[in-house]
């Protein structure tokens, strides 16, 4: 009887299940069971309230004015059922727009990050085998990852203390030694 009321807000459960991850299937099943129980309870009731035969009531009750007053108030109550005012829809729409904006920003950030990773993979594919690298070639290949000390142009490698770093920076480099001879 009340299927017409419910079909307007029918839920596409197959689509929701497809979008739900494996780890959330249990929660999805609980939600669907609760929704089905609610739907079943709503469908038990008739679409319209049962009709009252006011003529029978007028014949049975001696005071006809009470029956007329009751009939008028009953019809008035059926014509306007008070529903609460919707105050949350606008805030939900605003939150939805904000989350869409946030998701777009996040997608753009991670696409940029993926491009950086692809460039790094291409760099790894072109470089020497890792066994051939020394600390100096590593520092030249990946200058962002090497720790540089001051303006000496020399990379330092942890674990070092500031004193060791200064001593290391003061040592002549191979290029300095070659320039002397």
Buried (B, 14 or more C-beta within 10 A) or exposed (E): EBEEEEEEEEEEEEEEEEEBEEEEEEEBEEBBEEEEEEBEEEBEEEEEEEEEEBEEBBEEEEEEEEBEEBBEEEEEEEEEEEEEEEEEEEEEEEEEEEEEEEEEEEEEEEEEEEEEEEEEEEEEEEBEEEEEBEEEEBBEBBEEEBEEBEEBEBBBEEEBEEEEBBEBBEEEEEEEEEEEE
